[in-house]
Amino acid sequence: MFGDVLGALKGGGGEDGVNLALDISLGSVWEDLASSLHAKQTPSERAFRADVAKGTVSSPFNRVRLFNGDTEEDCRVTLYRDSASWCPYCQKVWTMLEQKEISYKVVKVNMRCYGSKPAEFTRLQPNGNIPVAVIDGTVYRQSNDIMFALEKEFPDKVVMGLGEEDGERGTMLLRLERELFRKWMYYLTGSRDKERYRAEFLDVFKRVDDELGVNKSGRGFMLGDRVTIVDMMYAPFLERIVASMAYFKGLTTLRSDEFSNVKRWFEAMERLPSYRLTKSDFYTHCWDLPPQLGGCVYEYGEDEGRGEEITRAIDGDEGWRLPLSPDNGGVEKDWSWISEDEAKREAAERLSYNHDAVAEFAARGAGKAGFPPVSAPLADPNANFDEGIVQAVDAALALSCYKLLGGGKMVDELEAAIAKVLEKQADAERFRASLAYLRDRVGVPRDMSLPAARWTRATINEIINMK
């Protein structure tokens, strides 16, 4: 959402169609904010958008990623992946491309639950499934086929395949990954025999932990010291398992000493820039999984009170409040590789870049639902936005940026302008609905990192709660 120019947004009327014009020059406000942000940014942060366009820095916004001096003409790979950065099968291919430092082009395609797929893609992939990769003109239509092709066709890049010394064990671990996936699916989506599903899931999850404990002296990867294709296969699903078990079942697996080896594996993966790039957060996962899977089953077991508390924390009931609580109150580990100041600058950059389109997107919250609807509850690509509230929302975005950057000379004027909007209940409802719509749709990693997302969500909440 924050990386690309937003698509063809449709104007519409709010409940009463009143155009809320503010007595403030937002153009001057945004000029001042741009200057303030520029003064605080590092040189690499200032160059971020240009570097993304050139493909010389890794980002979810990339349309091309170039390594080791390659040009776009050198790209032998085109990856078709989901536009929302939700798809686990896309994630493992994306992470592997980054880890092997293979230059590639990106074409983003909607998942079915997020909207229709373009005809040019369905001609390439008739069943519509993603990811798809074109490597040297050959089309690969399944994630595992893509990954093995990358290993075969780029022998000069980082070796991630299985050798004679670890082939047997690697194959066993890949079979175990599929068993873990099945048991997780039964427990997450099944309701007929929940106690059995829970026991079977925990049994195989413990077996994964035990296997990770075989090589205690290694760096923590599946096969010890070397990151391999096995880690790439596990990463998207272990990430989603940990998030969904906390949210839907009240199981905080990474806080348990029983699964210390899985925790150590995550720590090893989080040292890789390739995995940091594609890693999501609990909130994004737990709202994107149900539409992909046809629903998930809440079942907190004996610790029902704690389970519901965890769900509320992930949904931001307390976690999206300032001051931010460390590790979201112990529910989800903070990302130690991004400092608080870096996160705030990232959040301000994402909100301010293309802020006009972001404000229109947010104003869908006060507009009219689209038709036909899609299955993802936070997706509505056909929605109409409330044109009359856009300027007020734009002012709120500017105020959010000032708060993230530690204040500024236009804060008082913005707060006064917003206070006038809040004087009438109908206008206040449109305004708050728009900001809540935006807050709830900040996706990780699609829009920004988890630390930046937490600051964005909490700062928007402060403005929603203004009186």
C-alpha positions as CSV (number, residue, x, y, z in Angstrom):
1,M,0.0,0.0,0.0
2,F,2.7,2.5,1.0
3,G,5.2,1.3,-1.6
4,D,3.3,1.8,-4.8
5,V,1.0,4.4,-6.2
6,L,-2.4,3.2,-5.0
7,G,-4.6,1.9,-7.7
8,A,-7.6,3.6,-9.3
9,L,-9.4,4.8,-6.2
10,K,-13.1,5.5,-6.7
11,G,-14.5,8.7,-5.3
12,G,-17.8,8.6,-3.5
13,G,-19.8,10.4,-0.9
14,G,-19.7,9.9,2.8
15,E,-22.9,9.5,4.8
16,D,-23.9,13.1,4.2
17,G,-21.4,14.0,1.5
18,V,-20.2,17.1,3.4
19,N,-16.8,18.4,2.2
20,L,-14.7,19.2,5.3
21,A,-12.3,22.0,4.1
22,L,-9.7,22.9,6.7
23,D,-8.4,26.3,7.5
24,I,-4.8,25.3,7.1
25,S,-2.3,25.1,4.2
26,L,-1.5,21.4,4.1
27,G,0.9,22.1,1.2
28,S,3.1,24.2,3.6
29,V,2.7,21.5,6.3
30,W,4.0,18.8,4.0
31,E,6.9,20.9,2.8
32,D,7.9,21.5,6.4
33,L,7.6,17.8,7.2
34,A,9.7,16.8,4.2
35,S,12.4,19.2,5.5
36,S,12.2,17.8,9.0
37,L,12.4,14.2,7.9
38,H,15.2,14.9,5.6
39,A,17.2,16.5,8.4
40,K,16.8,13.4,10.6
41,Q,17.4,10.7,8.0
42,T,20.6,8.9,7.3
43,P,22.1,9.1,3.8
44,S,20.8,5.6,3.0
45,E,17.3,6.5,4.2
46,R,17.3,9.6,2.0
47,A,18.3,7.5,-1.0
48,F,15.8,4.7,-0.2
49,R,13.2,5.4,-2.9
50,A,15.7,6.0,-5.6
51,D,17.6,2.9,-4.6
52,V,14.4,0.8,-4.6
53,A,13.6,2.0,-8.1
54,K,17.2,1.2,-9.3
55,G,17.0,-2.2,-7.6
56,T,20.1,-1.7,-5.6
57,V,18.5,-2.2,-2.2
58,S,16.2,-5.0,-1.0
59,S,12.6,-4.0,-0.2
60,P,9.1,-5.4,-0.5
61,F,8.5,-2.4,-2.9
62,N,11.0,-3.8,-5.4
63,R,10.0,-4.3,-9.0
64,V,13.6,-5.3,-9.8
65,R,16.4,-6.4,-7.5
66,L,19.9,-6.3,-8.8
67,F,23.0,-7.8,-7.1
68,N,26.7,-7.6,-7.6
69,G,26.6,-4.9,-10.3
70,D,24.0,-6.6,-12.5
71,T,21.8,-4.5,-14.8
72,E,18.2,-5.2,-15.5
73,E,19.2,-6.8,-18.7
74,D,21.2,-9.4,-16.7
75,C,18.0,-10.6,-14.9
76,R,17.3,-14.2,-15.8
77,V,14.5,-14.6,-13.3
78,T,11.0,-13.0,-13.2
79,L,9.1,-13.8,-10.0
80,Y,5.3,-13.5,-9.9
81,R,4.4,-13.1,-6.3
82,D,1.4,-11.8,-4.2
83,S,1.0,-8.1,-3.9
84,A,0.0,-8.3,-0.2
85,S,3.2,-10.2,0.8
86,W,0.9,-12.8,2.5
87,C,1.6,-15.9,0.5
88,P,3.9,-18.4,2.3
89,Y,4.9,-20.1,-0.9
90,C,5.9,-16.8,-2.4
91,Q,7.9,-16.0,0.7
92,K,10.1,-19.0,0.6
93,V,11.0,-18.3,-3.1
94,W,11.5,-14.6,-2.4
95,T,13.8,-15.3,0.6
96,M,15.8,-17.8,-1.4
97,L,16.4,-15.4,-4.2
98,E,17.6,-12.9,-1.7
99,Q,19.8,-15.3,0.2
100,K,21.5,-16.6,-3.0
101,E,21.8,-13.0,-4.3
102,I,20.2,-13.8,-7.7
103,S,19.0,-10.7,-9.6
104,Y,15.3,-10.8,-10.4
105,K,12.3,-8.9,-11.6
106,V,9.1,-8.8,-9.7
107,V,5.5,-8.8,-11.0
108,K,2.9,-8.6,-8.2
109,V,-0.4,-10.5,-8.5
110,N,-3.4,-10.5,-6.1
111,M,-4.2,-13.6,-4.1
112,R,-7.7,-14.9,-4.8
113,C,-9.0,-13.7,-1.4
114,Y,-7.7,-10.2,-2.2
115,G,-9.2,-9.7,-5.6
116,S,-9.2,-10.9,-9.2
117,K,-6.1,-11.9,-11.1
118,P,-5.1,-10.1,-14.3
119,A,-5.7,-12.0,-17.6
120,E,-2.0,-11.8,-18.6
121,F,-1.2,-13.8,-15.4
122,T,-3.9,-16.5,-15.9
123,R,-2.6,-17.0,-19.4
124,L,0.8,-17.8,-17.9
125,Q,-0.7,-19.8,-15.0
126,P,-4.1,-21.1,-15.9
127,N,-5.0,-22.3,-12.3
128,G,-4.1,-18.8,-11.0
129,N,-1.8,-20.2,-8.2
130,I,1.3,-18.2,-7.1
131,P,4.2,-18.0,-7.1
132,V,5.3,-18.5,-10.7
133,A,8.8,-17.9,-12.0
134,V,10.2,-17.5,-15.5
135,I,13.8,-18.6,-15.5
136,D,15.7,-18.3,-18.8
137,G,12.4,-18.4,-20.6
138,T,11.1,-21.6,-18.8
139,V,8.0,-21.2,-16.7
140,Y,7.9,-22.9,-13.3
141,R,4.5,-23.0,-11.7
142,Q,5.2,-24.4,-8.2
143,S,7.3,-23.0,-5.4
144,N,9.4,-26.1,-4.8
145,D,10.1,-26.5,-8.5
146,I,11.2,-22.9,-8.6
147,M,13.5,-23.3,-5.6
148,F,15.2,-26.4,-7.0
149,A,15.5,-24.8,-10.4
150,L,17.3,-21.8,-8.8
151,E,19.7,-24.1,-7.1
152,K,20.4,-26.0,-10.4
153,E,20.5,-23.0,-12.8
154,F,22.7,-20.8,-10.6
155,P,25.6,-23.0,-9.4
156,D,27.9,-20.0,-9.0
157,K,25.6,-18.5,-6.3
158,V,25.4,-19.4,-2.6
159,V,24.9,-23.2,-2.4
160,M,21.7,-24.0,-0.5
161,G,21.0,-27.5,-1.9
162,L,21.6,-30.8,-0.1
163,G,24.9,-32.6,-0.5
164,E,25.9,-36.2,0.1
165,E,26.8,-35.5,3.7
166,D,23.4,-34.0,4.6
167,G,21.0,-35.3,1.9
168,E,19.4,-38.1,3.9
169,R,18.9,-35.9,6.9
170,G,17.7,-33.0,4.9
171,T,15.1,-35.2,3.1
172,M,13.9,-36.5,6.5
173,L,13.5,-32.9,7.7
174,L,11.5,-32.0,4.6
175,R,9.1,-34.9,5.2
176,L,8.8,-33.8,8.8
177,E,8.0,-30.2,7.6
178,R,5.0,-31.6,5.6
179,E,3.8,-33.6,8.6
180,L,4.0,-30.5,10.8
181,F,2.1,-28.5,8.2
182,R,-0.7,-31.1,8.1
183,K,-1.0,-31.3,11.9
184,W,-1.0,-27.5,12.1
185,M,-3.8,-27.3,9.5
186,Y,-5.9,-29.9,11.3
187,Y,-5.6,-28.1,14.7
188,L,-6.0,-24.6,13.3
189,T,-9.0,-25.2,11.1
190,G,-10.6,-28.3,12.6
191,S,-13.4,-28.4,15.2
192,R,-14.5,-32.0,15.5
193,D,-11.7,-33.5,17.6
194,K,-9.8,-30.5,19.0
195,E,-8.1,-32.3,21.9
196,R,-6.6,-34.9,19.5
197,Y,-5.6,-32.3,17.0
198,R,-3.9,-30.3,19.7
199,A,-2.0,-33.3,21.0
200,E,-0.9,-34.4,17.6
201,F,0.2,-30.9,16.6
202,L,2.2,-30.5,19.8
203,D,3.8,-33.9,19.3
204,V,5.1,-33.1,15.9
205,F,6.1,-29.6,16.9
206,K,8.2,-31.1,19.7
207,R,9.8,-33.5,17.2
208,V,10.9,-30.6,15.1
209,D,12.3,-28.9,18.2
210,D,14.2,-32.2,19.1
211,E,15.6,-32.4,15.6
212,L,16.8,-28.8,15.8
213,G,18.6,-29.8,19.1
214,V,20.7,-32.5,17.4
215,N,23.5,-30.0,16.5
216,K,23.8,-27.9,19.6
217,S,27.2,-26.6,18.6
218,G,26.0,-25.3,15.2
219,R,24.6,-21.9,14.3
220,G,21.0,-23.1,14.8
221,F,19.9,-23.8,11.3
222,M,18.1,-27.0,10.3
223,L,21.3,-28.7,9.2
224,G,23.6,-26.9,11.7
225,D,26.0,-24.3,10.5
226,R,24.8,-23.8,6.9
227,V,21.5,-22.2,5.8
228,T,19.9,-24.5,3.2
229,I,16.8,-25.0,1.2
230,V,15.4,-26.8,4.2
231,D,15.4,-23.6,6.2
232,M,13.7,-21.8,3.3
233,M,11.0,-24.5,3.2
234,Y,10.3,-24.3,7.0
235,A,10.5,-20.5,7.4
236,P,7.1,-19.4,6.1
237,F,5.2,-22.1,8.0
238,L,7.0,-21.9,11.3
239,E,6.4,-18.2,11.2
240,R,2.7,-18.6,10.6
241,I,2.4,-21.5,13.1
242,V,3.9,-19.4,15.9
243,A,1.6,-16.5,15.2
244,S,-1.6,-18.5,14.7
245,M,-1.1,-20.7,17.7
246,A,-0.8,-17.6,19.9
247,Y,-3.8,-15.8,18.4
248,F,-6.3,-18.6,17.9
249,K,-5.1,-21.1,20.5
250,G,-3.4,-19.1,23.3
251,L,-0.2,-21.1,22.8
252,T,2.9,-18.9,23.0
253,T,5.4,-21.5,21.8
254,L,8.4,-19.3,21.7
255,R,8.0,-18.3,25.3
256,S,8.2,-22.0,26.4
257,D,11.4,-23.6,27.4
258,E,10.0,-26.8,25.8
259,F,10.7,-25.4,22.4
260,S,14.0,-23.7,23.0
261,N,15.5,-25.1,19.8
262,V,12.8,-23.6,17.6
263,K,13.4,-20.3,19.3
264,R,17.2,-20.6,18.6
265,W,16.4,-21.4,14.9
266,F,14.3,-18.2,14.7
267,E,17.2,-16.3,16.2
268,A,19.5,-17.7,13.5
269,M,17.1,-16.9,10.7
270,E,16.7,-13.4,12.0
271,R,20.4,-12.7,11.5
272,L,19.9,-13.2,7.8
273,P,19.0,-10.0,5.8
274,S,17.1,-12.2,3.4
275,Y,14.7,-13.4,6.1
276,R,14.4,-10.0,7.8
277,L,13.2,-8.6,4.5
278,T,10.3,-11.1,4.1
279,K,9.3,-11.6,7.8
280,S,5.8,-10.6,8.8
281,D,4.1,-9.9,12.2
282,F,1.5,-11.8,14.2
283,Y,-1.3,-9.3,13.3
284,T,-0.8,-9.5,9.6
285,H,-0.6,-13.3,9.7
286,C,-3.6,-13.8,11.9
287,W,-5.9,-11.6,9.7
288,D,-4.6,-13.0,6.4
289,L,-4.8,-16.7,7.3
290,P,-8.6,-17.1,7.7
291,P,-9.5,-16.0,4.2
292,Q,-6.8,-18.1,2.7
293,L,-7.8,-21.2,4.7
294,G,-11.6,-20.8,4.8
295,G,-11.6,-19.9,8.5
296,C,-9.6,-20.7,11.7
297,V,-11.0,-22.1,15.0
298,Y,-10.5,-20.3,18.3
299,E,-9.8,-22.7,21.1
300,Y,-7.9,-21.5,24.2
301,G,-8.0,-24.7,26.2
302,E,-7.3,-24.5,29.9
303,D,-5.7,-21.1,29.8
304,E,-8.8,-19.4,28.3
305,G,-8.3,-16.0,30.0
306,R,-4.7,-15.7,28.9
307,G,-5.6,-16.9,25.4
308,E,-8.2,-14.2,24.9
309,E,-5.7,-11.6,26.4
310,I,-3.1,-12.7,23.8
311,T,-5.7,-12.3,21.0
312,R,-6.6,-8.8,22.1
313,A,-2.9,-7.9,22.4
314,I,-2.2,-8.9,18.8
315,D,-5.3,-7.0,17.6
316,G,-3.9,-3.9,19.3
317,D,-6.3,-3.5,22.2
318,E,-3.3,-2.5,24.4
319,G,-0.3,-3.0,22.2
320,W,-1.2,-0.1,19.9
321,R,-1.0,2.5,22.7
322,L,1.8,4.9,23.6
323,P,4.1,4.3,25.3
324,L,4.7,1.0,23.5
325,S,5.2,-2.0,25.8
326,P,8.3,-4.1,25.1
327,D,7.6,-7.2,23.0
328,N,3.9,-6.2,22.9
329,G,3.5,-7.2,26.6
330,G,5.4,-10.4,26.1
331,V,3.3,-11.7,23.3
332,E,5.5,-11.0,20.2
333,K,9.3,-10.3,20.3
334,D,10.5,-6.9,19.2
335,W,12.8,-6.7,16.2
336,S,16.2,-5.9,17.8
337,W,17.9,-5.0,14.5
338,I,15.7,-1.9,14.1
339,S,16.1,0.9,16.7
340,E,13.3,3.0,18.0
341,D,14.5,6.1,16.1
342,E,14.9,4.1,12.8
343,A,11.4,2.7,13.2
344,K,9.9,6.2,13.7
345,R,11.7,7.6,10.7
346,E,10.6,4.6,8.6
347,A,7.0,5.1,9.7
348,A,7.1,8.8,8.9
349,E,8.5,8.2,5.5
350,R,5.9,5.6,4.6
351,L,3.0,7.9,5.7
352,S,4.4,11.0,4.0
353,Y,5.5,9.5,0.7
354,N,2.5,9.7,-1.6
355,H,0.4,10.9,1.3
356,D,-2.4,12.2,-0.9
357,A,-3.1,8.6,-2.1
358,V,-2.8,7.2,1.4
359,A,-5.4,9.7,2.6
360,E,-7.8,8.7,-0.1
361,F,-7.2,5.0,0.7
362,A,-7.9,5.7,4.4
363,A,-11.1,7.6,3.4
364,R,-12.6,4.3,2.2
365,G,-13.4,3.8,5.9
366,A,-16.0,6.5,5.6
367,G,-17.0,5.6,2.1
368,K,-19.1,2.8,0.6
369,A,-18.1,-0.9,0.5
370,G,-17.2,-2.2,-2.9
371,F,-19.0,-4.7,-5.1
372,P,-18.4,-7.5,-5.5
373,P,-16.9,-8.1,-2.1
374,V,-13.8,-10.3,-1.6
375,S,-13.2,-12.9,1.1
376,A,-10.4,-11.1,3.0
377,P,-12.1,-9.0,5.6
378,L,-9.4,-6.2,5.5
379,A,-9.5,-6.1,1.7
380,D,-11.9,-4.1,-0.4
381,P,-10.3,-3.2,-3.8
382,N,-13.6,-2.0,-5.2
383,A,-14.5,0.4,-2.3
384,N,-15.4,4.0,-2.8
385,F,-13.7,6.6,-0.7
386,D,-15.4,9.6,1.0
387,E,-14.0,12.6,-0.9
388,G,-15.2,15.0,1.7
389,I,-13.1,13.6,4.5
390,V,-9.8,13.3,2.6
391,Q,-8.3,16.7,3.6
392,A,-9.0,16.0,7.3
393,V,-7.4,12.6,7.0
394,D,-4.4,14.1,5.2
395,A,-4.0,16.5,8.2
396,A,-4.1,13.5,10.5
397,L,-1.3,11.9,8.5
398,A,0.8,15.0,8.8
399,L,0.1,15.2,12.6
400,S,1.1,11.5,12.9
401,C,4.4,12.3,11.1
402,Y,5.2,15.2,13.4
403,K,4.5,13.0,16.4
404,L,6.8,10.3,15.0
405,L,9.6,12.9,14.4
406,G,9.3,14.4,17.8
407,G,7.2,17.5,17.1
408,G,7.3,20.5,14.8
409,K,6.1,24.1,14.3
410,M,2.8,23.1,12.6
411,V,1.6,20.8,15.3
412,D,-0.7,23.3,17.1
413,E,-2.3,24.4,13.9
414,L,-3.0,20.8,12.9
415,E,-4.4,19.9,16.2
416,A,-6.7,22.9,16.1
417,A,-7.9,22.0,12.6
418,I,-8.6,18.4,13.7
419,A,-10.4,19.6,16.8
420,K,-12.8,21.6,14.6
421,V,-13.5,18.4,12.6
422,L,-14.4,16.6,15.8
423,E,-16.9,19.2,16.9
424,K,-19.7,17.5,14.9
425,Q,-20.5,13.9,15.7
426,A,-21.1,12.8,12.1
427,D,-17.9,14.4,10.9
428,A,-16.0,12.9,13.9
429,E,-17.3,9.5,13.0
430,R,-16.2,9.7,9.4
431,F,-12.8,11.0,10.4
432,R,-12.2,8.2,13.0
433,A,-13.6,5.5,10.8
434,S,-11.1,6.6,8.1
435,L,-8.1,6.5,10.4
436,A,-9.1,3.2,11.9
437,Y,-9.5,1.8,8.4
438,L,-5.9,2.8,7.6
439,R,-4.5,1.6,11.0
440,D,-6.0,-1.8,10.7
441,R,-4.6,-2.3,7.2
442,V,-0.9,-1.5,7.8
443,G,0.7,-4.8,6.7
444,V,4.1,-6.2,7.5
445,P,6.3,-6.5,5.5
446,R,4.2,-5.1,2.6
447,D,4.1,-1.6,4.0
448,M,6.8,-1.4,6.6
449,S,8.7,-3.4,9.3
450,L,7.0,-4.5,12.5
451,P,8.7,-1.8,14.7
452,A,7.5,0.9,12.3
453,A,4.1,-0.6,12.1
454,R,3.7,-0.6,15.8
455,W,4.6,3.1,16.0
456,T,2.3,3.9,13.0
457,R,-0.7,2.1,14.5
458,A,-0.2,3.6,18.0
459,T,0.3,7.1,16.7
460,I,-2.8,6.9,14.6
461,N,-4.7,5.7,17.7
462,E,-3.6,8.8,19.6
463,I,-5.3,10.9,16.9
464,I,-8.4,8.7,16.8
465,N,-8.7,9.3,20.6
466,M,-8.4,13.1,20.4
467,K,-11.3,14.9,21.9
